[in-house]
Amino acid sequence: MNVIKSLTQNKVAMVGFSILFIFVVIALIGPYLYDGSPWRMVQRPFLPPFQNSNYLLGTDTLGRDVLAGLIYGARISLLVGFVSTIIALLIGIPLGAYAGYYGGWVDEVLMRFTEIFQTVPSFALAVVLVAIFEPSVYSITGAIAIVSWPPVARLVRGEFLSLRSQEYVLAAKLNGQTNRNIILREILPNSLSPIIVLASLMVASAILLESSLSFLGLGDPAIMSWGYMIGAAKTVIRQAWWLSFIPGVAIAITVLSLNLLGEGLNEALNPKLSGNREN
């Protein structure tokens, strides 16, 4: 409750949460309220914004409604961001937990395995993976998850290394609790604060990565996304600047809101940070 109270009192975090909430609502109910298909040609191509009340944000190179693309694209961009982050957490947390708790050869093997994925730049690895498995929402989500889990594993490992020697952990061992129970019930709950903060930032990074892949033509050709909209308009940026500008602003605002929320969560979960700032 103290964390929630501290978070609600943080104006920056609430601004980020409010913006993110609006985009999530748009992604969830927008396609049901707005019956315009993002692929249907509705007007002449290159209709500028605010010149037709039926198509407020204008039309693209094929005469498709930009607003419809923005609404439908929000669902895909946010879905890929959140799902890939969840998958990355499901991979990184167990590996980091086992490496930090057991140490020794287990730690060595798991960390060397983690370093294999960190030797290649994450974006380059994601491009290769998507190209191998053919562009689709599933391959993009999987590729982003694969390149995102190593930082999670290293963070969790560091937390477990520092907490495994705490008195409550030693007491649990003396009580005869199994290693599994100690990891899940004693150490992991006390390691959640930095994991939650990292997760919020990972969603923002995943949205940017998905947009970059779609911009390069590696997005799902059958599904509208913000990155696809920017990539489809890159050849006409001088003739129709709004086709790249509008989805670009949507991406920037979403990523900014996640970063603001992550900063607020960091301060709420680590009261010493906010105390140092006040001093």
C-alpha positions as CSV (number, residue, x, y, z in Angstrom):
1,M,0.0,0.0,0.0
2,N,2.9,2.4,0.7
3,V,4.3,1.7,-2.7
4,I,0.9,2.5,-4.3
5,K,0.6,5.7,-2.2
6,S,4.1,6.8,-3.1
7,L,3.4,6.1,-6.8
8,T,0.2,8.1,-6.8
9,Q,1.9,11.0,-5.2
10,N,4.6,11.0,-7.9
11,K,3.3,13.4,-10.6
12,V,5.7,12.3,-13.3
13,A,4.8,8.6,-12.8
14,M,1.1,9.4,-12.9
15,V,1.5,11.3,-16.1
16,G,3.2,8.3,-17.6
17,F,0.6,5.9,-16.3
18,S,-2.2,8.1,-17.6
19,I,-0.8,8.3,-21.1
20,L,-0.1,4.6,-21.1
21,F,-3.6,3.8,-19.9
22,I,-5.1,5.9,-22.7
23,F,-3.1,4.0,-25.3
24,V,-4.0,0.6,-23.7
25,V,-7.7,1.6,-23.8
26,I,-7.4,2.6,-27.4
27,A,-5.7,-0.7,-28.3
28,L,-8.4,-2.7,-26.5
29,I,-11.6,-1.1,-27.5
30,G,-10.6,1.2,-30.4
31,P,-11.1,-1.4,-33.2
32,Y,-14.6,-2.2,-31.9
33,L,-15.6,1.5,-31.7
34,Y,-13.9,2.5,-34.9
35,D,-15.3,0.4,-37.7
36,G,-12.8,1.6,-40.4
37,S,-10.5,-1.1,-41.6
38,P,-6.8,-0.1,-41.7
39,W,-6.4,-1.8,-45.1
40,R,-9.5,-0.4,-46.9
41,M,-9.0,2.4,-49.4
42,V,-11.4,5.1,-48.4
43,Q,-10.3,8.3,-50.1
44,R,-7.8,9.7,-52.5
45,P,-4.1,9.1,-51.6
46,F,-2.1,11.7,-49.7
47,L,-5.1,13.4,-48.1
48,P,-3.6,15.8,-45.5
49,P,-4.8,15.7,-41.9
50,F,-7.8,17.7,-40.8
51,Q,-9.1,18.4,-44.3
52,N,-11.9,15.8,-44.2
53,S,-13.9,15.4,-41.0
54,N,-14.4,11.7,-41.8
55,Y,-10.7,11.1,-42.0
56,L,-9.1,13.4,-39.4
57,L,-5.5,12.3,-39.8
58,G,-5.7,12.0,-43.6
59,T,-4.9,9.0,-45.9
60,D,-1.7,7.2,-46.9
61,T,-0.1,6.3,-50.2
62,L,-3.0,4.0,-51.1
63,G,-5.8,6.1,-49.7
64,R,-6.1,4.2,-46.5
65,D,-7.3,5.9,-43.3
66,V,-4.3,6.9,-41.2
67,L,-6.4,7.1,-38.0
68,A,-7.6,3.5,-38.5
69,G,-4.0,2.4,-38.9
70,L,-3.0,4.2,-35.8
71,I,-5.8,2.6,-33.7
72,Y,-5.2,-0.9,-35.0
73,G,-1.5,-0.5,-34.9
74,A,-1.6,0.4,-31.2
75,R,-2.9,-3.1,-30.4
76,I,-0.1,-4.9,-32.2
77,S,2.7,-2.6,-31.0
78,L,1.6,-2.8,-27.3
79,L,0.8,-6.6,-27.6
80,V,4.2,-7.4,-28.9
81,G,5.8,-5.2,-26.2
82,F,4.0,-6.7,-23.3
83,V,4.1,-10.4,-24.5
84,S,7.7,-10.4,-25.4
85,T,8.6,-8.8,-22.0
86,I,6.6,-11.5,-20.2
87,I,8.4,-14.3,-22.2
88,A,11.8,-12.7,-21.5
89,L,11.0,-12.6,-17.7
90,L,9.9,-16.2,-17.7
91,I,13.3,-17.1,-19.3
92,G,15.5,-14.7,-17.4
93,I,14.2,-15.0,-13.9
94,P,14.6,-18.8,-13.4
95,L,18.1,-18.8,-15.0
96,G,19.3,-15.8,-13.0
97,A,17.7,-17.3,-9.8
98,Y,19.4,-20.6,-10.1
99,A,22.8,-19.0,-11.1
100,G,22.7,-16.6,-8.1
101,Y,21.4,-19.1,-5.6
102,Y,23.6,-22.2,-6.3
103,G,26.7,-20.4,-7.5
104,G,29.7,-22.5,-8.4
105,W,29.6,-24.4,-11.7
106,V,25.9,-23.8,-12.1
107,D,26.6,-20.1,-12.1
108,E,29.5,-20.5,-14.5
109,V,27.5,-22.5,-17.0
110,L,24.4,-20.4,-17.0
111,M,26.3,-17.1,-17.2
112,R,28.5,-18.4,-20.1
113,F,25.2,-19.4,-21.8
114,T,23.8,-15.9,-21.2
115,E,27.0,-14.3,-22.6
116,I,26.5,-16.2,-25.9
117,F,23.4,-14.1,-26.5
118,Q,25.1,-10.9,-25.4
119,T,28.0,-11.2,-27.8
120,V,25.8,-10.3,-30.7
121,P,24.1,-6.9,-30.8
122,S,20.4,-7.4,-29.9
123,F,19.0,-5.7,-32.9
124,A,21.2,-7.7,-35.3
125,L,20.2,-10.9,-33.6
126,A,16.6,-10.0,-33.8
127,V,16.8,-9.3,-37.5
128,V,18.5,-12.6,-38.2
129,L,15.9,-14.5,-36.1
130,V,12.9,-12.9,-37.8
131,A,14.5,-13.4,-41.3
132,I,15.1,-17.1,-40.5
133,F,11.6,-17.9,-39.2
134,E,9.8,-15.5,-41.7
135,P,8.2,-12.3,-40.6
136,S,5.1,-12.7,-38.4
137,V,3.8,-11.5,-35.1
138,Y,4.9,-14.7,-33.5
139,S,8.5,-14.7,-34.9
140,I,8.9,-11.0,-34.0
141,T,7.6,-11.5,-30.4
142,G,9.8,-14.5,-30.0
143,A,12.9,-12.8,-31.4
144,I,12.4,-9.8,-29.1
145,A,12.0,-12.1,-26.1
146,I,15.2,-14.0,-27.0
147,V,17.3,-10.8,-27.2
148,S,15.7,-9.3,-24.1
149,W,16.1,-12.0,-21.4
150,P,19.9,-11.8,-20.7
151,P,19.7,-8.5,-18.8
152,V,16.9,-10.0,-16.7
153,A,19.0,-13.0,-15.9
154,R,22.0,-10.9,-14.9
155,L,19.9,-8.6,-12.7
156,V,18.2,-11.5,-10.9
157,R,21.5,-13.3,-10.4
158,G,23.0,-10.2,-8.8
159,E,20.0,-9.9,-6.5
160,F,20.2,-13.5,-5.4
161,L,23.9,-13.3,-4.8
162,S,23.4,-10.5,-2.4
163,L,20.3,-12.0,-0.7
164,R,21.2,-15.7,-0.3
165,S,23.4,-15.0,2.7
166,Q,20.8,-13.0,4.6
167,E,19.7,-14.2,8.0
168,Y,16.1,-15.1,6.9
169,V,17.5,-17.3,4.1
170,L,19.8,-19.1,6.5
171,A,16.9,-19.5,9.0
172,A,14.8,-21.1,6.2
173,K,17.6,-23.5,5.5
174,L,17.9,-24.5,9.1
175,N,14.1,-25.0,9.2
176,G,14.5,-27.7,6.5
177,Q,12.9,-25.8,3.7
178,T,13.7,-27.0,0.2
179,N,15.8,-25.0,-2.2
180,R,12.8,-24.5,-4.4
181,N,10.7,-23.0,-1.5
182,I,13.6,-20.8,-0.5
183,I,14.0,-19.4,-4.0
184,L,10.3,-18.9,-4.6
185,R,9.1,-17.8,-1.1
186,E,12.1,-16.1,0.5
187,I,14.5,-14.6,-2.0
188,L,12.4,-13.9,-5.1
189,P,9.7,-11.8,-3.4
190,N,12.5,-9.6,-2.0
191,S,14.0,-9.2,-5.5
192,L,10.9,-8.1,-7.3
193,S,11.5,-4.3,-7.0
194,P,14.3,-4.0,-9.6
195,I,12.7,-6.6,-11.8
196,I,9.4,-4.6,-12.0
197,V,11.3,-1.5,-12.9
198,L,13.4,-3.3,-15.5
199,A,10.2,-4.9,-17.0
200,S,8.6,-1.5,-17.6
201,L,11.7,-0.3,-19.5
202,M,11.8,-3.6,-21.4
203,V,8.3,-3.0,-22.7
204,A,9.4,0.4,-24.1
205,S,12.5,-1.2,-25.7
206,A,10.4,-4.0,-27.2
207,I,8.0,-1.5,-28.8
208,L,11.0,0.4,-30.4
209,L,12.5,-2.9,-31.6
210,E,9.3,-4.1,-33.1
211,S,8.9,-0.7,-34.8
212,S,12.4,-0.9,-36.2
213,L,11.9,-4.4,-37.5
214,S,8.6,-3.4,-39.2
215,F,10.3,-0.3,-40.6
216,L,12.9,-2.5,-42.3
217,G,10.2,-4.6,-43.9
218,L,10.5,-7.5,-41.4
219,G,7.1,-6.9,-39.9
220,D,4.0,-9.1,-40.4
221,P,2.7,-8.0,-43.8
222,A,-0.8,-9.0,-42.9
223,I,-1.0,-6.9,-39.7
224,M,-0.9,-3.1,-39.2
225,S,1.6,-1.7,-36.8
226,W,3.1,1.7,-36.1
227,G,6.5,0.6,-37.4
228,Y,4.8,-0.7,-40.6
229,M,3.1,2.7,-41.1
230,I,6.5,4.5,-40.8
231,G,8.2,2.0,-43.1
232,A,5.5,2.2,-45.8
233,A,5.8,6.0,-45.8
234,K,9.6,6.4,-45.8
235,T,9.7,6.9,-49.6
236,V,7.2,9.7,-49.6
237,I,8.4,11.6,-46.4
238,R,8.9,14.8,-48.3
239,Q,5.6,14.6,-50.1
240,A,3.5,13.4,-47.2
241,W,5.4,14.1,-43.9
242,W,2.4,13.2,-41.7
243,L,2.4,9.6,-42.7
244,S,5.7,9.1,-40.8
245,F,5.3,11.8,-38.3
246,I,2.0,10.7,-36.7
247,P,2.9,7.0,-35.9
248,G,6.4,8.2,-34.9
249,V,4.8,10.6,-32.4
250,A,2.6,7.7,-31.1
251,I,5.7,5.5,-30.6
252,A,7.6,8.3,-28.9
253,I,4.8,9.2,-26.5
254,T,4.2,5.5,-25.6
255,V,7.9,4.9,-24.9
256,L,8.1,8.2,-22.9
257,S,5.2,7.2,-20.8
258,L,6.7,3.8,-20.0
259,N,10.0,5.5,-19.1
260,L,8.2,7.9,-16.8
261,L,6.3,5.1,-15.2
262,G,9.5,3.1,-14.7
263,E,11.2,6.0,-13.1
264,G,8.2,6.5,-10.7
265,L,8.2,2.8,-9.9
266,N,11.9,2.9,-9.2
267,E,11.4,5.8,-6.7
268,A,8.3,4.1,-5.1
269,L,10.1,0.8,-4.6
270,N,13.3,2.4,-3.5
271,P,12.4,5.2,-1.0
272,K,16.1,6.1,-0.5
273,L,16.2,7.5,-4.1
274,S,13.4,9.9,-3.5
275,G,14.8,10.8,-0.1
276,N,18.2,11.6,-1.7
277,R,16.6,13.8,-4.3
278,E,14.7,15.7,-1.7
279,N,17.9,16.3,0.2
